[in-house]
């Protein structure tokens, strides 16, 4: 097998902070976006699509600060096909060492009907907007949204126009996740063969997972000549999600025998960023998720266990260390010290400064007093347990519930709202319902509870419960997340976390993207 050349290098474009955040309820705070962007940059992602600058002042500020902080990655912003969007995008990304403008328009018959443009009128608009973007930035990406359902002749025509107007990357989105792998490869191959100037640009693939084929479609496109894969951590994204970054990167690494392509991603950082994105987005990773699921390296069958003891390669096609998962565990309990905790957290991908360590250590000791053994998952939960941030106007100060076989159940609650303590006693159909009623009494709102989910972080009756709460108000969907060994306390904090996020979201609107 020949050694991969630069021509065989696949660029990894991560859109967790843009397309991933468009998952209903997955909105991240400003600080969370900065944290995830830094992790993406450190792991070697080539391009980070940091957001949709025209969407809101918050999105603009996040993209701008990510651009200012970036070290190695290209920082990209999304814009629709109009000068106002493009100018706003440039104002945000121009602070990066390597900025990129990504502009798009829907080219399929269905999407042309939305603005009511003829093929010729849309072609003219594409030329004008891509030219405008290129006059601002020498790195311009253009996407024909719903490309896989666009007539081939017209798709070739508008791609040629975009290239002549100055686009340096042409992204081919399977916006509705309808394509099959063979079609994905044939489309890329056809465009490279038919479009004049195709050899002067990078072709990219952006696949949605509506039929569960996003990763397969992306890899098929690469085999056909695409050299950029658009993806998200954990496959986060609208509807069924996107191509998962961890899946394509590890597929390229593990199956280098049949796909001799290279990437610059440090795979040992995959697990830590997967876990962090799951925390801040409120979207837990399913246990049997490829690469990063809890069961990805777990073996329960006696036959499998016997085979693993004799040789791990019998049932594992990659090593846990390849994705940053430690082979051995360092048991932690109430007698463990700061050094052991810091070492464990570093092994899990968290580099804690002294003040961060002090805060986590206090919460770790509180947890260790209530549990026989603190597991990795417990520590990860501690890092994302909904602790106070600068945006938290509401905080749970005191909670006591009365429950049992005789109704009604009640909750005595003290909330700190904008620095003022407020107390109430409320009843409900169970302790959680009583607690939520008490919160609503102290902080009235019209948001509807869409989801209440409890997940045990580890096994045992002393396990931490991670509670996810999803609420909706006037089309705005927010998620709250918290962990505690007391499920009702975790529920109260998750509910309050969601309300704090709702307060932030009330001023935020977001246009639809690619």
MOBELUR-V147681 format. One record per pair of residues at least 12 apart in sequence whose C-alpha atoms are under 8 Angstrom apart, sorted by the first residue. I is the first residue (numbers start at 1). J is the second residue. Records with the same first field share a line. If there is no record, write none. Layout:
I->J, J
This chain:
1->257
2->260
3->260
4->260, 261, 262
8->227, 260, 261, 262
9->227, 261, 262, 263
10->222, 227, 228, 229, 261, 262, 263
11->45, 46, 47, 227, 228, 229, 263, 264
12->45, 46, 47, 228, 229, 230, 231, 245, 263, 265
13->45, 46, 47, 48, 49, 228, 229, 230, 231
14->40, 45, 47, 48, 49, 230, 231, 232, 233, 245
15->48, 49, 50, 51, 230, 231, 232
16->49, 50, 231, 232, 233, 236, 237
17->33, 37, 49, 50, 51
18->49, 50, 51, 52
19->51, 232, 236, 237, 238, 513, 514
20->232, 235, 236, 237, 238, 241, 242
21->236, 237, 281
22->237, 238
23->236, 237, 238, 239, 241
24->238, 477, 478
25->281, 282, 470, 471, 477, 478, 479
26->280, 281, 282, 283, 478, 479
27->281, 478, 479
28->280, 281
29->501
30->58, 62
32->280
33->62
34->62, 65, 66
36->273, 276, 277
37->50, 66
38->66, 69, 70
39->273
40->273
41->70, 71, 72, 73
43->265, 266, 267, 269, 270
44->72, 73, 264, 265, 266
45->73, 264, 265
46->72, 73, 74, 264
47->73, 74, 75, 76
48->73, 74, 75, 76
49->75, 76, 77, 78
50->62, 63, 66, 75, 76, 77
51->63, 76, 77, 78
52->77, 78, 79, 89, 510
53->77, 78, 79, 85, 88, 89, 92
54->79, 85, 88, 89
55->508, 509, 510, 511
56->508, 509, 510
57->508
58->508
60->88, 89, 92
61->92
63->77, 92, 93
64->91, 92, 93, 95
66->96
67->92, 93, 94, 95, 96, 97, 99
68->95, 96, 97
69->96
70->96, 97
71->97
72->97, 98
73->98
74->96, 97, 98, 99, 100
75->93, 96, 98, 99, 100
76->93, 99, 100, 101, 102
77->89, 90, 92, 93, 100, 101, 102
78->101, 102, 103, 104, 513
79->101, 102, 103, 104
80->103, 104, 105
81->103, 104, 105, 125, 126, 129, 130
82->129
83->129, 132
86->101, 103, 129, 132, 133
87->133
89->101
90->136, 137
99->137, 139
100->137, 138, 139, 140, 141
101->133, 137, 139, 140, 141
102->140, 141, 142, 143
103->130, 140, 141, 142, 143
104->142, 143, 144, 145, 514
105->126, 143, 144, 145
106->144, 145, 146, 147
107->144, 145, 146, 147, 150, 155
108->145, 146, 147, 149, 150, 151
109->149, 150
111->146
119->154
123->158, 161
126->158, 161, 162
127->161, 162, 165
128->165
130->142, 162, 165, 166, 167
131->165, 166
134->165, 166, 167
139->167, 168, 169
140->166, 167, 168, 169
141->167, 168, 169, 170, 171
142->162, 167, 169, 170, 171
143->170, 171, 172, 173, 514
144->159, 171, 172, 173
145->172, 173, 174, 175, 514
146->173, 174, 175, 176
147->172, 173, 174, 175
148->172, 173, 174, 175, 179, 187
156->191, 194, 195
157->195
159->195
160->195, 196, 197, 198
163->197, 198, 201
164->197
167->201
168->200, 201, 202
169->201, 202, 203, 204
170->201, 202, 203, 204
171->203, 204, 205, 206
172->203, 204, 205, 206
173->205, 206, 207, 514
174->205, 206, 207, 208
175->206, 207, 208, 514
176->208, 210
177->207, 208, 209, 210, 211, 213, 214
178->210, 211
179->213, 217
180->213, 217
181->213, 216, 217, 218, 220, 221
182->217, 220
184->217, 218, 220, 221
185->217, 220, 221, 222, 223, 224
186->224
188->203, 221, 224, 225, 226
189->224, 225
192->225
202->226, 227, 228
203->225, 226, 227, 228
204->226, 227, 228, 229, 230
205->218, 221, 226, 228, 229, 230
206->218, 229, 230, 231, 242, 243
207->230, 231, 242, 243
208->240, 241, 242, 243
209->240, 241, 242, 243
210->239, 240, 241
214->242, 243, 244
215->243, 244, 247, 248
218->243, 248
219->248
223->259
230->243, 245
231->243, 244, 245
232->244, 245
233->245, 246, 273, 274, 277
234->246, 274, 277, 278, 285, 292
246->267, 270, 291, 292
247->290, 291
249->263, 265, 267
250->267, 291
254->317, 318
267->322, 323, 324
268->321, 322, 323, 324, 325
269->323, 324, 349
270->292, 323, 324
271->292, 323, 324, 325, 348, 349
272->324, 348, 349, 350
273->349
274->292
275->380
276->384
279->381, 384, 481
280->384
281->479
282->468, 479, 480, 481
291->323
297->316, 320
324->347, 348, 349
325->348
326->347, 348
330->344
331->373, 374, 375
332->373, 374, 375
333->368, 371, 372, 373, 374
334->365, 368, 369, 372, 373
338->357, 361
341->361
342->357
345->379
348->376, 380
360->382, 383
363->382
364->379, 382
367->485
370->462, 485
371->462, 463
372->462
375->458
377->457, 458
378->457, 458, 464
381->457, 466, 482, 483
382->483
384->481, 482, 483
385->481, 482, 483, 484
386->480, 481, 482, 483, 493, 494, 497
391->500, 504
392->497, 500
393->416, 417, 418, 419, 500
394->415, 416, 417, 418, 496, 499, 500
395->415, 416, 417, 493, 496
396->413, 414, 415, 416, 492, 493, 496
397->413, 414, 415, 416
398->412, 413, 414, 415
399->411, 412, 413, 414, 489
400->412, 413
401->431, 435
402->431
403->430, 431
407->429
408->427, 428, 429, 430
409->427, 428, 429, 430, 431, 434
410->425, 426, 427, 428, 430, 431, 434, 435
411->425, 426, 427, 431, 434, 435, 438
412->424, 425, 426, 435, 438
413->425, 435, 438, 439
415->439, 442
422->442
423->442
424->438, 441, 442
425->438
426->438
431->488
432->488, 491, 492
435->488, 492
436->492, 495
439->492, 496
446->473
447->471, 472, 473, 474
448->471, 472, 473
449->469, 470, 471, 472
450->469, 470, 471, 472
451->468, 469, 470, 471
452->467, 468, 469, 470
453->467, 468, 469
454->466, 467, 468, 487
455->467
462->485
463->485
464->483, 484, 485, 486, 487
465->483, 484, 485, 486, 487, 490
466->481, 482, 483, 484, 487, 490
467->481, 482, 483, 487, 490, 491, 494
468->480, 481, 482, 491, 494
469->481, 491, 494, 495, 498
470->498
471->498
476->502, 505, 506
477->502
478->498, 499, 501, 502, 505
479->497, 498, 501
480->494, 495, 496, 497, 498, 499, 501
481->493, 494, 495, 497, 498
482->494, 497
